[in-house]
């Protein structure tokens, strides 16, 4: 028998157990109800299977930062005068059906004054020195300018009718005799030609700059890295490539057609850096100057260089060097002012893209665009990659990739961009941006319908305001039909070929004819053409900085012929001034650090300024 108090206690405990069970059951039921309702709601929001199968996948749109496109774009029509100006060159890339990668990569060019008569002559680099049907060989080509933009072929007369597998060119007066010399990069031995009063003499062997027979050299440049008054020579090299390796790889497009092998399949190769020792001789200081960069894990060479640009990153008066990497990091050689460089690409923010990736970099150009002294670097990339526009941050050795926010990256994304060139096409004082575009694979359209072998060049108008850089692509409405005709573009450069104060354009094509485009703008803006001649600095003043003050306009330009991909622009600076009819102050910082100032400079003319020995 159970005690009454025990019975009461047992009943109470049973009630508590039942209560807790009911409470838990209620929570579970509510939870299940929420799940059912959510599932029904989600199900209703989804298309049925048949609609999914019949729906076109959404187009992926690269995000862009909203920007205000100006209502009135400038009219800057360009006219193709290639044939009428006397240019009859056709680039020979040596295509013979074997799909060897160098066939797709050549096409260098240069504007330079070979005869010191004050106008821009035109040089075109050929890529395959082999006999053609009539027994001649394809050679380099030099066209002399008569000052009005008409050209005469003087190649044979000046000694440049030479045949080799040329790639790029650098123009610079290495011996300060007043005549610009030429260095050609090649697949195999490079070539140095000394300009002797308008005739070219091959000094390659005696100067010690041939390189090796197996090397593949690309973009190159002259600059005075040690500030001793003469020009030194940097030679970028691309891949440890050979025809035998290429053919054994047997690369195929879409698994069927033989195609060009990607650079990923080849090892990188170190550049070569030559110090000018005077008397026409150079010494290889690549290793001692700190130009070699090795992968610490694999022990292989890092560089796969296509583009190069000397630039004073930290404005300390000593030129640094930037090179692009094809599938590897870009390299930044910071001048230590003691004959050596330190590579700081990753640390500076220039080594990788905005997502921290090593992309396929091609050509590059650098300038100070806006109302401050911040450096901007434009960099070409492969198709369907957002192009990079690196902007210097308050910390001078720090950069950010602003390709998206400036408008350049998205608008240029679809093209494969090789040549890039900053120039002021409308003379408003802001530097615009030209690109030369063209695919590697002729049959690439089989993989991507959006791609073609020949591609349209692009011209981006700079309508920046203080603190905000913005580029808008100009169309056929503003530029005319001739600029936007497709070509397999490689080199892009500029010069005032007819002396009218605005910049004309040259685009080169691999395996085709170049395109010489005359700038026919009629905007009525003012300008100055400025040529500098050094005395204690290199005579052609490569690396000199010019600062201009005209009313509320402040500009900075650098004398630097190296541009884009494999190419060179003319040495004189074309400075657009907009509506300003006088320069209040023109300040020159010569390559040796000396300073010279001129005030109250008249405009709409060509001006020669010589370095004064007493400049401080």
Long-range contacts (C-beta under 8 A, 24 or more apart in sequence): 62-386, 62-404, 62-409, 62-410, 62-413, 63-404, 64-404, 64-405, 64-407, 64-410, 65-404, 65-405, 67-407, 67-470, 67-472, 68-470, 69-472, 70-463, 70-472, 73-461, 73-472, 73-474, 73-475, 73-477, 73-478, 74-425, 74-426, 74-428, 74-461, 74-474, 74-478, 74-521, 74-523, 75-478, 75-521, 75-522, 75-523, 76-425, 76-426, 76-459, 76-461, 76-474, 76-478, 76-479, 76-519, 76-521, 76-523, 77-478, 77-479, 77-480, 77-520, 77-521, 78-479, 78-480, 78-482, 78-483, 78-504, 78-505, 78-517, 78-518, 78-519, 78-520, 79-480, 79-482, 79-517, 79-518, 79-520, 80-482, 80-485, 80-515, 80-516, 80-517, 81-149, 81-516, 81-517, 81-518, 82-513, 82-514, 82-515, 82-516, 85-149, 85-150, 85-151, 85-497, 85-516, 86-143, 86-150, 86-151, 86-152, 86-153, 87-122, 87-143, 87-151, 87-513, 87-514, 87-516, 88-153, 89-124, 89-141, 89-143, 89-513, 89-514, 90-512, 90-513, 91-124, 91-126, 91-127, 91-508, 91-509, 91-510, 91-511, 91-512, 91-513, 91-514, 92-126, 92-127, 92-128, 92-130, 92-132, 92-138, 92-511, 93-127, 93-128, 93-510, 93-511, 94-127, 94-128, 94-130, 94-165, 95-511, 98-243, 98-247, 98-258, 99-251, 99-258, 99-259, 99-260, 99-261, 100-243, 100-246, 100-247, 100-260, 101-239, 101-241, 101-246, 101-260, 101-261, 101-263, 102-127, 102-165, 102-167, 102-187, 102-216, 102-241, 103-127, 103-260, 103-510, 103-511, 104-260, 104-440, 104-441, 104-510, 105-167, 105-218, 105-238, 105-490, 105-510, 106-165, 106-166, 106-167, 106-490, 106-510, 106-566, 107-418, 107-489, 107-490, 107-491, 107-508, 107-509, 107-510, 107-565, 107-566, 108-166, 108-167, 108-168, 108-169, 108-185, 108-490, 108-491, 108-508, 108-565, 108-566, 108-567, 109-169, 109-491, 109-493, 109-506, 109-508, 109-514, 109-566, 109-567, 109-568, 110-169, 110-170, 110-171, 110-182, 110-493, 110-561, 110-567, 110-568, 110-569, 111-493, 111-494, 111-495, 111-497, 111-506, 111-568, 111-569, 111-570, 112-171, 112-180, 112-182, 112-561, 112-568, 112-570, 112-571, 113-180, 113-570, 113-571, 114-142, 114-144, 114-158, 114-179, 114-180, 114-195, 114-198, 115-144, 115-198, 116-178, 116-179, 116-180, 116-198, 117-147, 118-147, 118-606, 119-145, 119-146, 119-147, 119-497, 119-499, 120-145, 120-495, 120-496, 120-497, 120-570, 121-145, 121-151, 122-151, 122-497, 122-506, 122-516, 123-160, 123-169, 123-171, 123-182, 124-508, 124-514, 125-166, 125-167, 125-168, 125-169, 125-184, 125-566, 126-163, 126-166, 127-165, 127-166, 127-167, 127-187, 127-510, 128-165, 129-162, 129-163, 129-164, 129-165, 129-166, 130-163, 137-163, 138-163, 139-163, 140-166, 140-184, 145-497, 147-498, 147-499, 148-498, 148-499, 149-497, 149-498, 149-504, 149-518, 158-198, 158-199, 158-200, 159-193, 159-199, 159-200, 159-201, 159-202, 160-193, 160-200, 162-191, 162-202, 164-188, 164-189, 164-191, 166-191, 167-216, 167-217, 167-218, 167-566, 168-217, 168-218, 168-219, 168-220, 168-565, 168-566, 168-567, 169-220, 169-566, 169-567, 169-568, 170-220, 170-221, 170-222, 170-233, 170-561, 170-562, 170-568, 171-222, 171-561, 171-568, 172-222, 172-231, 172-233, 172-538, 172-540, 172-542, 172-561, 173-231, 173-538, 173-539, 173-540, 174-222, 174-230, 174-231, 174-233, 174-276, 174-280, 175-230, 175-278, 175-280, 176-229, 176-230, 176-534, 176-538, 176-539, 177-539, 178-539, 180-540, 180-571, 183-209, 183-220, 183-222, 183-233, 183-235, 185-217, 185-218, 185-219, 185-220, 185-235, 185-236, 185-566, 186-217, 187-216, 187-217, 188-213, 188-214, 188-215, 189-213, 190-217, 190-220, 190-235, 194-280, 203-280, 206-280, 206-281, 207-280, 207-281, 207-282, 208-274, 208-281, 208-282, 208-283, 208-284, 209-233, 209-235, 209-274, 209-282, 211-235, 211-272, 214-242, 215-269, 215-272, 216-241, 216-269, 217-272, 218-305, 218-306, 218-307, 218-566, 219-305, 219-306, 219-307, 219-308, 219-323, 219-363, 219-562, 219-565, 219-566, 220-308, 221-308, 221-309, 221-310, 221-321, 221-562, 222-542, 222-561, 222-562, 223-310, 223-319, 223-321, 223-542, 223-543, 223-562, 224-319, 224-537, 224-538, 224-542, 224-543, 224-591, 225-275, 225-289, 225-318, 225-319, 225-321, 225-335, 225-339, 225-341, 226-275, 226-339, 227-317, 227-318, 227-591, 227-592, 227-593, 228-276, 229-534, 229-536, 229-537, 229-538, 229-592, 230-276, 230-278, 230-538, 231-276, 231-538, 231-540, 231-542, 232-273, 232-274, 232-275, 232-276, 232-282, 233-273, 233-274, 233-276, 233-282, 234-271, 234-272, 234-273, 234-274, 234-291, 234-308, 234-310, 234-321, 235-271, 235-272, 235-273, 235-274, 236-271, 236-303, 236-305, 236-306, 236-307, 236-308, 236-323, 237-269, 237-270, 237-271, 237-272, 237-303, 237-305, 238-263, 238-269, 238-304, 238-305, 238-306, 238-326, 239-263, 239-266, 239-267, 239-268, 239-269, 239-304, 240-266, 240-267, 240-268, 240-269, 240-301, 241-266, 253-441, 253-443, 253-444, 253-446, 253-447, 254-446, 254-447, 257-443, 257-446, 259-441, 259-443, 260-440, 260-441, 262-327, 263-304, 263-326, 263-327, 263-360, 264-327, 267-300, 267-301, 268-300, 268-301, 268-302, 268-303, 268-304, 268-328, 269-301, 269-303, 269-304, 270-301, 270-303, 271-303, 271-305, 271-323, 285-339, 288-339, 288-340, 289-339, 289-340, 289-341, 290-333, 290-336, 290-340, 290-341, 290-342, 290-343, 291-333, 291-341, 293-331, 293-343, 302-328, 302-329, 302-331, 303-328, 303-331, 304-328, 305-331, 306-361, 306-362, 306-363, 306-418, 306-565, 307-361, 307-362, 307-363, 307-364, 307-379, 307-380, 307-564, 307-565, 308-364, 308-562, 309-364, 309-365, 309-366, 309-377, 309-560, 309-562, 310-542, 310-543, 310-560, 310-562, 311-366, 311-375, 311-377, 311-558, 311-560, 312-543, 312-545, 312-558, 313-348, 313-375, 313-392, 313-396, 313-397, 314-396, 314-397, 315-373, 315-396, 317-589, 317-593, 319-543, 319-591, 322-350, 322-364, 322-366, 322-377, 324-361, 324-362, 324-363, 324-364, 324-379, 324-380, 325-358, 325-361, 326-360, 326-361, 326-362, 327-358, 327-359, 327-360, 328-358, 329-358, 330-361, 330-379, 334-397, 344-397, 347-397, 348-397, 348-398, 348-399, 349-390, 349-393, 349-398, 349-399, 349-400, 349-401, 350-377, 350-390, 350-399, 353-386, 353-388, 353-401, 353-403, 354-386, 354-388, 354-400, 354-401, 354-402, 354-403, 354-404, 359-385, 359-388, 360-385, 361-388, 362-416, 362-417, 362-418, 362-565, 363-417, 363-418, 363-419, 363-420, 363-492, 363-564, 363-565, 363-566, 363-567, 364-420, 364-564, 365-420, 365-421, 365-422, 365-433, 365-563, 365-564, 366-422, 366-560, 367-422, 367-431, 367-557, 367-558, 368-556, 368-557, 368-558, 369-422, 369-430, 369-431, 369-462, 369-464, 369-469, 370-430, 370-464, 370-466, 370-467, 370-469, 371-466, 371-467, 371-554, 372-466, 372-467, 373-556, 375-399, 376-469, 378-408, 378-420, 378-422, 378-433, 379-420, 380-417, 380-418, 380-419, 380-420, 380-435, 380-564, 380-565, 381-416, 381-417, 382-416, 383-414, 383-415, 383-416, 383-439, 383-448, 383-451, 384-413, 384-414, 384-448, 384-450, 385-413, 386-410, 386-413, 387-412, 387-413, 387-417, 389-469, 389-471, 391-469, 402-469, 406-469, 406-470, 406-471, 407-460, 407-470, 407-471, 407-472, 408-433, 408-460, 408-471, 411-458, 411-460, 411-471, 411-472, 411-473, 412-458, 412-460, 412-473, 414-450, 414-451, 415-455, 415-456, 415-458, 416-440, 416-451, 416-455, 418-489, 418-490, 418-491, 418-492, 418-564, 418-565, 419-489, 419-490, 419-491, 419-492, 419-493, 419-507, 419-508, 419-563, 419-564, 419-565, 419-567, 420-492, 420-563, 420-564, 420-565, 421-492, 421-493, 421-494, 421-563, 421-564, 421-569, 423-494, 423-503, 423-505, 423-569, 423-574, 424-503, 424-574, 424-575, 424-576, 425-459, 425-461, 425-502, 425-503, 425-519, 425-521, 426-461, 426-521, 426-523, 426-525, 426-576, 427-501, 427-502, 427-521, 427-523, 427-525, 427-526, 427-527, 427-576, 427-577, 427-578, 428-523, 428-525, 428-576, 428-578, 429-553, 429-555, 429-575, 429-576, 429-577, 429-578, 429-580, 430-462, 430-463, 430-464, 430-576, 431-462, 432-459, 432-460, 432-461, 432-462, 432-471, 433-459, 433-460, 433-462, 433-471, 434-458, 434-459, 434-460, 434-492, 434-494, 434-505, 435-459, 435-460, 435-489, 435-492, 436-487, 436-489, 436-490, 436-491, 436-492, 436-507, 436-508, 436-564, 436-565, 437-489, 438-487, 438-488, 438-489, 438-490, 438-509, 438-510, 439-488, 452-486, 453-488, 454-486, 454-487, 454-488, 454-509, 455-486, 455-487, 455-488, 455-489, 456-484, 456-485, 456-486, 457-483, 457-484, 457-487, 457-489, 457-492, 457-507, 459-483, 480-520, 482-515, 482-517, 483-517, 485-515, 487-512, 487-515, 488-512, 490-565, 490-566, 491-564, 491-565, 491-566, 491-567, 492-563, 492-564, 492-565, 492-567, 493-563, 493-564, 493-567, 493-568, 493-569, 494-563, 494-569, 494-570, 495-569, 495-570, 496-529, 496-570, 496-572, 496-574, 499-606, 501-527, 501-529, 501-574, 501-604, 502-527, 502-574, 503-574, 508-567, 525-576, 525-577, 525-578, 525-579, 526-576, 526-577, 526-578, 526-579, 526-580, 526-581, 526-603, 526-604, 527-574, 527-575, 527-576, 527-577, 527-603, 527-604, 528-573, 528-574, 528-575, 528-577, 528-583, 528-601, 528-603, 528-604, 528-605, 528-607, 529-572, 529-573, 529-574, 529-575, 529-605, 529-606, 529-607, 530-572, 530-573, 530-575, 530-586, 530-606, 530-607, 530-609, 531-571, 531-572, 531-573, 531-606, 531-607, 531-608, 531-609, 532-559, 532-573, 532-588, 532-590, 532-608, 532-609, 532-610, 532-611, 533-608, 533-609, 533-610, 533-611, 534-590, 534-591, 534-592, 534-611, 535-610, 535-611, 535-612, 535-613, 536-590, 536-592, 536-594, 536-611, 536-613, 537-590, 537-591, 537-592, 537-594, 537-611, 538-591, 540-571, 541-571, 541-590, 541-591, 541-611, 542-571, 542-591, 543-591, 544-588, 544-589, 544-590, 544-591, 545-588, 545-589, 546-573, 546-575, 546-586, 546-587, 546-588, 546-589, 547-585, 547-586, 547-587, 547-588, 547-589, 548-575, 548-577, 548-583, 548-585, 548-586, 548-587, 549-583, 549-584, 549-585, 549-586, 549-587, 550-577, 550-580, 550-582, 550-583, 550-584, 551-580, 551-584, 553-577, 553-578, 553-580, 572-606, 577-603, 590-615
